[in-house]
Amino acid sequence: MYEIYVVSYLSEDALVNISELFYGSVTVGERGQVVIPAEARAEMGIKPGDKLLVMRDPFHKCLSIGRIDRMRELLDEFELAYQRFAEEHQGAEPE
């Protein structure tokens, strides 16, 4: 079986096995509520009353949920990755 790793754009030595990113599955209740697994809440520092951002993937039918401050960090990483890509491909002809 293959192992898949994810690397951070902000820290090139931050390599994570993708299988370590899953906490399991949850069931959506009648009112649309889900319970975030305790392990995920503890690891992510999510406490009762915290405001979470729910964001959809622009290309896949899936959601990301996270503390607003942590999602800001994620968006900053995307911005940095985009800037690096744009700088590396500046003046390149579109295919």
Secondary structure, DSSP 8 states (H G I E B T S, - for coil): ----EEE-SS-TT-EEEGGGG--------TTS-----HHHHHHHT--TT--EEEEE-SSSS-EEEEEHHHHHHHHHHHHHHHHHHHHHTTT----
